[in-house]
Structure formats: structure tokens, C-alpha cells
Amino acid sequence: MIASQPLEDWDLPVCFGILRRRLEAEFGSPGTREFIKVLRLLEKHSMPTLKQAVQHGLEIGATSADAIRLILEYRQEEPVALFCLDGRPQLNLVRVAQTDVSVYQSLLIGG
């Protein structure tokens, strides 16, 4: 394992050690730099939030700093609300016909 003195004395959750070892085993010195990029996410996110993202990244095999950042961003997004028809009775009358996908077969044939 590549030693990085500034990181040795940090009291980080276990999942960070696992992430660091995986990155360094796979990439060597660039893995240490990638791990530092993950730690730099603490500039904008709390430790508990980053810990959850790192754990999830480890579970799904997404261990790069960019992947962890995307997990954090995804978790911050507001869920999309379903479109409610309440108060819009005119929309209850709208019917959308089922698509006939066999029509697309003609595109494959060249028609």
C-alpha cells in the first residue's frame, strides 16, 4: 500500500479505509489521488452524508470520486411529484391511444 502521511492519522469511518485500499490496489498512486478527491467532497458535504455515499458506492462497485459525487447529487435531488388531476376535470376526458409498435417494423425493412 502506498503511504500518504497526511491521511494516516485521520479517524475516518471504516468504509473510507476500504475505499482507499481498493483505489490504491487498483490504481496505485493515482488511487491515492482519487481517494483525496473523495475526501475533498467534505468541503461541501457532511461526514455522515459522504459516509452513506461511500458505502453505497462500495456496494454497487462505483468507487471513483466522480461516482461518489454523483451519488451525493442524486440523493440531494427532490423527487418528482406525480401530476395530479384534482381540480382539472377536463383532463379526465383525455385518452391517449395505445401505440402500435408494429408500425416501426417498416423502418427496419426500409419502408
C-alpha positions in Angstrom: 0.0 0.0 0.0 1.2 3.5 -0.8 1.7 5.5 2.4 0.3 9.0 2.5 1.4 10.6 5.8 -1.3 13.3 6.0 -4.0 10.6 5.8 -2.6 8.2 8.3 -3.9 9.8 11.5 -7.4 10.6 10.3 -10.1 8.9 12.3 -12.4 8.0 9.3 -15.3 5.5 9.2 -14.3 2.0 8.1 -15.8 2.3 4.7 -13.3 5.1 3.8 -10.4 2.7 4.6 -12.0 0.1 2.4 -12.4 2.6 -0.4 -8.8 3.8 -0.1 -7.4 0.3 -0.2 -9.5 -0.6 -3.3 -8.4 2.5 -5.1 -4.8 2.1 -4.2 -4.8 -1.6 -5.1 -6.3 -0.9 -8.5 -4.6 2.3 -9.5 -1.5 2.7 -7.2 -0.5 6.3 -6.7 -3.4 7.7 -8.8 -5.7 5.7 -6.5 -4.4 7.8 -3.6 -5.2 11.0 -5.5 -8.7 9.7 -6.3 -9.2 9.0 -2.6 -8.2 12.5 -1.8 -10.7 13.8 -4.3 -13.4 11.8 -2.4 -12.2 13.4 0.9 -12.4 16.8 -0.8 -16.2 16.2 -1.1 -16.2 17.0 2.6 -15.8 20.7 1.6 -19.4 20.7 0.5 -21.0 17.7 2.3 -21.2 16.5 5.9 -19.3 13.4 7.0 -22.5 11.3 7.6 -23.8 12.2 4.1 -20.4 11.4 2.5 -20.1 8.1 4.5 -23.5 7.0 3.2 -22.5 7.8 -0.4 -19.2 5.9 0.0 -20.9 2.9 1.5 -23.4 2.9 -1.4 -20.6 3.3 -3.9 -18.8 0.3 -2.5 -22.0 -1.8 -2.6 -22.5 -1.1 -6.3 -18.9 -1.0 -7.3 -18.8 2.7 -8.1 -15.7 3.9 -6.3 -14.3 6.8 -8.3 -14.6 10.3 -6.9 -17.0 11.2 -9.7 -19.2 8.3 -9.0 -19.4 9.2 -5.3 -20.1 12.8 -6.2 -23.0 11.7 -8.5 -24.4 9.6 -5.7 -24.4 12.6 -3.4 -26.0 14.8 -6.1 -28.7 12.2 -6.8 -29.6 12.0 -3.1 -30.0 15.7 -2.9 -32.5 15.9 -5.8 -36.1 16.4 -4.9 -38.4 13.6 -6.0 -40.6 14.5 -8.9 -44.2 14.8 -7.8 -46.9 12.9 -9.7 -49.1 15.0 -11.8 -52.4 15.3 -10.0 -55.7 15.7 -11.9 -57.5 17.1 -8.9 -59.1 20.4 -10.0 -58.6 19.6 -13.7 -61.7 17.7 -14.6 -61.3 18.5 -18.3 -58.1 16.4 -18.3 -60.0 13.3 -17.2 -61.6 13.2 -20.6 -58.3 12.9 -22.5 -57.5 9.5 -23.7 -54.2 8.5 -25.3 -54.4 5.6 -27.7 -52.0 2.7 -27.2 -49.1 2.8 -29.6 -48.9 0.2 -32.4 -45.3 -0.7 -32.3 -45.6 -3.0 -35.3 -45.5 0.2 -37.4 -41.8 0.6 -36.5 -41.1 -2.7 -38.2 -41.5 -0.9 -41.6 -38.5 1.2 -40.7 -36.3 -1.9 -40.4 -37.5 -3.1 -43.7 -36.8 0.2 -45.4 -40.3 1.3 -45.9 
